[in-house]
Amino acid sequence: MRTTFDRVRHAVSFELIGLALVTPLGAWAFHMPVGDIGVVAIVSATIATVWNYLFNLGFDHLLLAVKGSVRKSLQVRVAHAVLFEVGLLAVLMPFIAWYLGISLLQALLMDASFALFYMVYAFIFNLAYDRVYPIQERPAKA
């Protein structure tokens, strides 16, 4: 199980690297000002950081209870990334529509594009993070 410090380091580094990538790419892809996409990205990242911490903590506790370990197979990593993004999509879509003055459908498409980007990014980032900062296994409580 990861420590609180490790979880905070994970969440903050994930969001900072993600912002550096998604802001210019989003502005280019959606033909919108970088500033507008930047605000959406920063607010989204703030919400996502809190969600990241809570979701990963809950996910790890569930894995530990079900499997007795927090080690993640490829299938579990895919499920982890998809479930994380679906939950985040439900929260962010109304904000994006309101802030950018676009329809909910346009916001859904934009948010889905960001979610797709972040799913791939989350998979790669988490795999790399686990290699750089390996999980220290502790025996499951009886």
C-alpha positions as CSV (number, residue, x, y, z in Angstrom):
1,M,0.0,0.0,0.0
2,R,1.3,3.5,-0.8
3,T,2.0,6.1,1.8
4,T,0.1,9.4,1.9
5,F,3.3,11.2,0.7
6,D,3.6,8.8,-2.2
7,R,0.0,9.3,-3.2
8,V,0.3,13.1,-3.1
9,R,3.5,12.9,-5.2
10,H,1.7,10.7,-7.6
11,A,-1.3,12.9,-8.0
12,V,0.5,16.2,-8.3
13,S,3.1,14.9,-10.8
14,F,0.4,13.2,-12.8
15,E,-1.6,16.5,-13.1
16,L,1.4,18.8,-13.8
17,I,2.7,16.6,-16.6
18,G,-0.8,16.1,-17.9
19,L,-1.5,19.9,-18.0
20,A,1.8,20.6,-19.8
21,L,0.6,18.1,-22.5
22,V,-3.1,18.7,-22.7
23,T,-3.4,22.5,-22.8
24,P,-1.6,23.1,-26.1
25,L,-2.9,20.0,-27.6
26,G,-6.5,20.8,-26.6
27,A,-6.2,24.4,-27.9
28,W,-4.9,23.1,-31.2
29,A,-7.4,20.2,-31.6
30,F,-10.5,22.3,-30.7
31,H,-9.4,25.6,-32.3
32,M,-9.9,27.5,-29.1
33,P,-7.7,30.0,-27.3
34,V,-5.0,28.5,-25.1
35,G,-6.2,30.6,-22.2
36,D,-9.7,29.2,-22.3
37,I,-8.4,25.6,-22.6
38,G,-5.9,26.4,-19.9
39,V,-8.7,27.5,-17.5
40,V,-10.7,24.4,-18.3
41,A,-7.6,22.3,-17.9
42,I,-6.6,23.8,-14.5
43,V,-10.0,23.5,-13.0
44,S,-10.4,20.0,-14.4
45,A,-6.9,19.1,-13.1
46,T,-7.8,20.4,-9.6
47,I,-11.0,18.3,-9.5
48,A,-9.1,15.4,-11.0
49,T,-6.3,15.6,-8.4
50,V,-8.8,15.2,-5.6
51,W,-10.6,12.4,-7.5
52,N,-7.3,10.8,-8.3
53,Y,-6.3,10.6,-4.6
54,L,-9.7,9.3,-3.5
55,F,-10.2,6.9,-6.4
56,N,-6.8,5.3,-6.1
57,L,-7.0,5.0,-2.3
58,G,-10.4,3.3,-2.7
59,F,-9.3,1.1,-5.6
60,D,-6.2,-0.1,-3.7
61,H,-8.2,-0.9,-0.6
62,L,-10.7,-2.9,-2.8
63,L,-7.8,-4.7,-4.4
64,L,-6.2,-5.5,-1.1
65,A,-9.5,-6.8,0.3
66,V,-10.4,-8.9,-2.8
67,K,-6.9,-10.1,-3.9
68,G,-4.8,-9.6,-0.8
69,S,-2.4,-7.5,-2.9
70,V,-2.3,-4.1,-4.6
71,R,-0.3,-5.5,-7.6
72,K,-2.2,-4.7,-10.8
73,S,-2.4,-7.0,-13.8
74,L,-2.8,-5.5,-17.3
75,Q,-6.6,-6.1,-17.2
76,V,-6.8,-4.5,-13.8
77,R,-4.8,-1.5,-15.0
78,V,-7.2,-1.1,-18.0
79,A,-10.3,-1.3,-15.7
80,H,-8.7,1.2,-13.3
81,A,-8.1,3.8,-16.1
82,V,-11.6,3.4,-17.6
83,L,-13.4,3.6,-14.3
84,F,-11.4,6.6,-13.2
85,E,-12.2,8.5,-16.5
86,V,-15.9,7.6,-16.5
87,G,-16.3,9.0,-13.0
88,L,-14.4,12.2,-13.9
89,L,-16.4,12.6,-17.2
90,A,-19.6,12.8,-15.2
91,V,-18.3,15.6,-13.0
92,L,-16.5,17.7,-15.6
93,M,-18.9,17.8,-18.6
94,P,-21.3,20.4,-17.1
95,F,-18.4,22.7,-16.1
96,I,-16.9,22.5,-19.6
97,A,-20.2,23.3,-21.3
98,W,-20.9,26.3,-18.9
99,Y,-17.4,27.8,-19.0
100,L,-16.8,27.5,-22.8
101,G,-20.5,28.4,-23.6
102,I,-20.9,25.2,-25.7
103,S,-23.7,22.6,-25.8
104,L,-23.6,19.6,-23.5
105,L,-23.1,17.5,-26.6
106,Q,-20.0,19.5,-27.6
107,A,-18.8,19.4,-24.0
108,L,-19.3,15.6,-24.0
109,L,-17.3,15.2,-27.1
110,M,-14.5,17.5,-25.8
111,D,-14.5,15.9,-22.4
112,A,-14.5,12.4,-24.1
113,S,-11.5,13.5,-26.1
114,F,-9.7,14.6,-23.0
115,A,-10.7,11.4,-21.2
116,L,-9.4,9.3,-24.1
117,F,-6.1,11.2,-23.9
118,Y,-5.9,10.8,-20.1
119,M,-6.8,7.1,-20.2
120,V,-3.8,6.5,-22.4
121,Y,-1.7,8.9,-20.5
122,A,-2.8,7.4,-17.1
123,F,-1.9,3.9,-18.2
124,I,1.6,5.0,-19.4
125,F,2.2,7.3,-16.4
126,N,1.1,4.7,-13.8
127,L,3.1,2.0,-15.3
128,A,6.2,4.3,-15.3
129,Y,5.4,5.5,-11.8
130,D,5.2,2.0,-10.4
131,R,8.6,1.2,-12.0
132,V,10.2,4.4,-10.6
133,Y,8.5,4.1,-7.2
134,P,7.8,0.4,-6.7
135,I,5.0,-0.6,-4.3
136,Q,6.4,-2.0,-1.0
137,E,4.3,-5.1,-0.4
138,R,3.0,-5.6,3.1
139,P,1.1,-8.7,4.2
140,A,-2.7,-8.4,4.2
141,K,-4.4,-8.2,7.6
142,A,-6.1,-11.4,8.6
